[in-house]
Amino acid sequence: MAAIDTKKIFETVVIDAGGRYGMHPTWKGFSGELRYFIFEPDPDEAARLADKYERDGRIKVEPYALSDQPGEVSMRVLSHHGQSSLFTPNLASNWFGKTRVGEGEMLSQYQVRATTIDEYCLTHRLAPDFLKSDTEGSEMLVLRGAGQCLDRLLGLRCETQFESVFLGAPTFADIFMYLTQRGFMLLNLDYAGRGSPCNKFYAGDRYGILTGSDAVWVRKPEEIMAWEGNEVKKMARSAKYAIFCFANGATDLAMHMILLARQNLGSSMEVLTGTKLLASLDLAVQRLFYQLLQHPAYARAELEDIYVSLFARPLKRCHEFFESNEFNPT
């Protein structure tokens, strides 16, 4: 196998639509081979990000918007620049009318170049593994512009609205229907019960109206295992999928994926030996198992057997865990 092909197999490719402020927190702890493409239409913010990541060869900043077709689009600049949008803010919504009063005021508009994910990936010969979209109402346009890439996407994180925060913008129901029809299943909502409060009469962590939330979507593990490819490609996909699940609060699905891969491919993760991808997955599994060992329901012998079957080496014990440079690198 040629070296360049091997590199592509192990690289995790992420498209970030609406990358204001930089790489999403769920990717900051990823230590595997990575190519991360940030699309930010605000020219000033794009320039700031380009300067910020100038020395990070993993990250490329593109100063234009993503939509359902190439061309030019009109961006509405709001008082809170992070909520600027292709759509007009609904000042009567709970979000802009009660929770974020004043942040929806439109200050100006500007024209910016737009492209689609499909066009960009075809031009740059990219096969993205994951997508993150946070474009303040235009998420459906981003998804429609990624029609071909979605067919091979392992998972995505997408902002969704449960009320009309932006006039005429699709809501959660539209995105749910579109993605489930494309073969994705809803993994979870990044929501802990703190909504948009109607007034000050609440106590505790659950209150208000759910106006919006990031939603996380993935393919079914069994579907991914059925995709074509040799043992290395399938194991690499499984590792990427598992790491995405670990980073998005689904450790059970992460373990299901890698155990399914071991069962179907008849081998451990050794085929990924020497890659940062394997090291990143190994670290995630060890962290989970260390937490499980603190619970009386889990037997050390069972966890050790599973770990050895996956990584062909002993699971670290007690002090070894904390003395390891993997867990305490600095």
Secondary structure, 3 states (H helix, E strand, C coil): CCHHHHHHHHCEEEEEECCCCCCCHHHHCCCCCEEEEEECCCHHHHHHHHHHCCCCCCEEEECCEECCCCEEEEEEEECCHHHCECCCECCCCHHHHHHCCCCCCEEEEEEEEEECHHHHHHHCCCCCCEEEECCCCCHHHHHHCCHHHHCCCCEEEEEEECCCCECCCCCHHHHHHHHHHCCCEEEEECCCCECECCCCCCCCCCECECCEEEEEEECCHHHHHHCCCCHHHHHHHHHHHHHHHHHCCCHHHHHHHHHHHHHHHCCCHHHHCCCHHHHHHHHHHHHHHHHHHCCCCCCHHHHHHHHHHHHCCCCCCHHHHHHCCCCCCC
